[in-house]
Amino acid sequence: MVLESLEAILTEWGYQTLTAASADEAVARVRELNRRPDILIADYRLRDGHTGTEAILAVRALFNHPVPGLILTGETDLTFLHECAGHDLGIAHKPVMPLQLGRALDQQLNAAA
């Protein structure tokens, strides 16, 4: 339900979206797309103990050019924050409101430009 809501918001804002429920699915869907995404957005806590950071890094590994990334999370642990900073990932803390999401997207896209 959260994924569908996020997709609806992004589509309403004019973004073309590609959604996936796992890192493996994201990599496969991006390969099918056959082009580098403009930005990657992932929830931090994924199924089976995986993380959104892992998913973003897996998709980034497909390209020679960095892809901006944004993690949606409730995490506040310093280790997590350092991990995100080390991978140039933006963070939007839950609950993520549309205004906050828009600002975080703009910040990541402008930093990559």
C-alpha positions, 0 to 999 in steps of 0.5 A: 500500500505504501509503495502504491501511494508513493508511486501515485504521488510521483506519477502525479508530479510527472515522474515516470516510475518503476516499482519493485518489491526487492533489490533483485526485482529492481535490478531486473526491472532496470535492466529491462528499462535499458536506461539509467534511472534519474533517481532511486528511492528505497525504503530502508528496511526491506524483506528478508533482512535486506536494506534499501541501501543494498538495493540502490547500490545493486542498481548503481552497479549497473551503470558507470555514472552515479545514480542519485538515491534517497532512503525512506526510513525511521532509522536515526542510528548514527551508523545508519546515517554515516552509511548513507552519507558514505554512499551519497544517499539522501534520507527522508524520515518517516512518516514522509509527507509529500512536501518533505519528499519533494524537497528530498527529491529536489535536493538529491537531483540538484546535487547530482546535476 
